[in-house]
Amino acid sequence: MYALVFPGQGAQKIGMGRELFEAFPSSKAVFQEADDALSSHLTQLIFEGEESELTLTRNSQPAIMTVSVAALRALTDELGAELNPSCLAGHSLGEYTALAASGVLSFWDAVRLVRSRGEFMQEAVPEGVGAMAAIIGLDSDGVRKLCESVAPDGEISPANFNSPGQVVISGQTEYIDKAIAGAKTFGARKAVKLSVSAPFHSKFMKPAAEKLRSEFEKISWNPAKYDIIANVNAQPVKTPDEIRDSLYRQTFSPVLWEDSVLYMADILGIDTYYELGPGEVLSGLIKRCKKGMNIKAGGTPQTLEAIRECLH
């Protein structure tokens, strides 16, 4: 039994997906569709742009989704893989990619939606006011206590429960800085400020969530072909109403990635994971969440061919 998983923001880098673009007509068509849907030169930015421009939330979100869907199309349309996953999952932005992969949203609608999502999230908090940091070597309860000690009124909170000993916190910059300074006294090995421009998955994203909910009403939603394991509760969602509600809450709630992996492994019995898109971030997290899993990342013609061979 296997799951398809899709990376989130932070996986981006200049040149990602170029080999797919050059090798597979169906992948090239995905890039072209993204450019048309956004009325922009996203492909040129991905292949030849400045790292600082690609990292902007409004650009990185549609860019990562585009490369992930290009990999999926290459695997199915060009390499002939017949997919029958037990479920799909994605990390934050990657959950939207999973929806496109499961037929809930067309790619055209999905890439436009995540462009809006990126813009709404950036607009929710003035630049510099919010921040995020990774707390390494401290368990979930320890991270919660750290946040409560430096910010008793909820100015910061856990945002991503990525794997045992890796939790990301999010909120107001001054309190993030205090948490970083005090993390070792709570038992953390280290604390690292992340290169992001807003406090994602915190209460400060509620204005973005409200705007997103309005955007949801403008597009068509279909039942999912495969269960999606939702970030917000690490449980499967399938109907459009369930999916929209989970996406709305995901915007300002923690990403429960570790719990999602454990649900897939322990409850669904999944022992194999194929990560489609740029990088291998989720592959690394899955290894730390659950020992003994079979994991392959596919973002190039060579790695996708290796996945295809496993599926046959």
N, C-alpha and C positions, 0 to 999 in steps of 0.2 A: 504494500500500500504506500502511496506517495502523495505528497502535497506540492503544489507550485507556490513559491513565495516571491515577493517583489519588494525591492529595496525602497527606502525613503530618502529624504533630503540628507545630503552629506555624501552621497555616493557619486556625485557629479565630478567630472574632470574634462578638460578640453580634449577633444579627439575621441571621446567615447562613442561607440557605435559606428565609427567610420568603416571598419571592416565589414560590418553587416550591410551597410549602405552600398558598398562597392561589390559585395559578393552576391547579394540576393535582391532580385527585382521587388519582391513583396516587402522587404525591409525598406528599400528605397522609397516605395510608395507610402509607407507609414510616415517617414520624414517629410515627404512632400505634402501629405494630408495635414500634418501638424502645422506646416508653414501656411497652408491655405486657411485652416481653421482659425489660426491666430492672426492672420494678415500680417505676418512678420517673417523675418529671416532667421527663425530659430535654428535651422540646420546649420547655417553659416556661423552662428554664434557657438554652437556646440563644437564644430570642427575647427574653427579658426579664431574664435573670439578671445576676449580677455577673461582670465579666471575670475576676476572681481565682478565682472558683468554676469557671468554664468552663475555665480554663487548667489546673486540676488534672488530672493524667494520667488518672485514672480516669474523668473526664468528657470531656476533650477527644478521647480516642480514639474512643469510641462516637459522639460528636457529629459529628466530621468524617466518619466512615464513613456516618452516617445522611444527611447532606447529599449526599454523593457518590452514594449509592445512589438517593436521591430524584431527583437529576439524571439518572441513568441511566434510571430508570423513566419519567421525563417524556419523555426522548428517544425511547424505544422504544414505550411504551404510549400516550402522548398525542400525540406528534408524528409517530409512524408510521415512525421511522427503522428501516431494516433493517440491523442491524450484522453485519459480517463482518470483524472486525479480524484482522490477521496475528498479533498477540499482545497481551497486557496486561502492565502493570507498575505498581508502586506504590512509593512511598518509605516504607520502614519500616512504620508502620501501614497505609499505602496498599496494601501487598502483601496484607493481609487483605481489603481492599475488592475488590481484583482477584480474589481467590478467590471472593467472593460473586458478583461480576459474571460469573465464568466457570462458575458452577454447582457449584463444589467444595463450598461450604458454603451452607446456607440463610442468608438474612439474619438470621433469628431466632438461629441458632447463632453466626453471625459477630459480631453486635453484643454478645452475651453474652460471647463469647470475648475480645473486645478490652477489654471492661470488666474482666474478670479480669486480662488482660495489664497493663493500666494499674495495677491494684492491686498485682500481683506486683512490677512494676518499681519502684513507689514503696516497697514494703516491703523490697526487697532491700538498700537502703542508708539509714541514718538521714538525715533532712533536714539539709542543711548539710554533710554529709560528702563528697558528690559534686557535680560540676559539669561543664559543657561550655563550650567556647569556639570561635568561628569564627576561623580563621586565614586572612586575606585576602592574596592576592598572593604566596603561597609555594607551590611545587610539592609534589607528594606526597612525594618523597624528602626535601625540606627539612623538611616537617612531621614526618616520621618521625625525622629527626635531632634536631629540636627536642625531641620527646618523650623520646628516649633520653638527651639531654644533661641534662635537668632531672629525669628519673625513670628511672634505669638499671634499676630493678627492675620496670618495667612499671606503675607507679602511674597513669600516663596513657597513652593511645594514640589513634591516629586512629579516629574513629567514623563519619564520613560523608565519602566522597569525592564531593562534590556536583557540582563542575565544575572546569575548569582554574583554579587560583588560589583555590579556595574549599574548604577542608577543615575539618571540625569535629573537635575532639579532646574526649576524655571521660575522666573518672577522678576521683581524689581532689582535693578542692577546693584544698588547699595547693599541690599540684603544678600544677594548672591555673593558679593565680595566678602561679606562677613562670614558666610557659610564656608567659603573656600579657606579663609583664614583660620576658622575653628574646626575644620573637618578632622584633622589628625587627633585632636583632643577627644573626639568621639570614636576613634579607632580606625578611621579611613587611612588607606595607604597613601593616596594622593587625591587631589581635587584639581580639575583642569577646566578653565573657562573655555566655552565653545565659541567657534567663529560663526555666530548666527546674529541676526539683526533684530530679533524679537523674542519674547518669552513664550514660545509655543507650548501648547497643552497646559496652559495655566488659566486661572479665572480671568486673566486680562484679555483672553481671546474670545470672551463672550460676544462682544460686538461683531467680531468676524463671523462667529457661528450664526448670529441672527441674519447677517447679510447672505451667508451661504444658504440658509434655509429658504430665503426668497429666491435664490438662483435655482434651487432644487425644483421649484414649481414650474420653471420655464422649459424643462427638458423631459424627455420620455424615459421611463424606467420600466425594466422588464424583470420578471422573476429570475433568480440566479440559476444557471445550469448546474452549478456546483455550490455547495455551502461555502460561505465566506466566514472565516473566524475573525470576529470583530475585535479591534484593539480595545474597545471601551470596557468589555466584560469577558473577553477570552471565550466567547460562546458563539455558536454558529448562527448566522442570519441568512435569510433566503428571500423573504418577501420584500417588495419595494418599501413598504411602511417600516419594517424592521431595519432595513438598510439605511434609509434616510434618517431615522432616529439615531442610529448608532453613529453615523457620520456627523450629525449635528453635535452630539455629546462628545465625540472624539476630539473636536476642535479645542475644547477647554478642559479635557480630562486626561489623565495619564494613559500612555500607551502600555498595555499589559502584555508585552512581548514574551517575557519568560513564562507567564501563565498560559499564553496562547500555544507556545511550543509544548508545554507539559500537557495541555488538553489534547493536542493533536497526537502526541506520543502515547500518553497513558490511557486516554479515553477512547480515541479513535483507532489506536494501534498503528499509527503511521511510523514507519522506520526509515523512510527515504524522502529527501527534500531536494527539489530542483529550484535554485535561485535564478530567475531570469532578469537580466538587466546589467547595469554597470557595476563592477566591483564584486566583492565577496563579503560584505559587512554582515549580512544576515547569516551566511554560512558559519562565520566565526562565532556569532552569538548563539546559534543553535547548538554548536559543539559544546559551548559552555553550559547551556541550559540542560542538555540531556546527553549523557555519554552513549557511545555505540551507535549513533545514527549514521546513515549513509547520506552524504551531502555532496552535491555537485553544483557549481555556479556556471551559468551559461550566458556569456555576453560577446562571444566571438564565434566565427564559423567553426573553429576547432573544438571549442568547449561544447557548442551545441551539437556537434556531431557525436561527441562522447555521450551526451545525454540521450540522443536518438538511439544509439546502440544499446543503452541500458533499457530503453523502453520496448525494444523488440526482442 
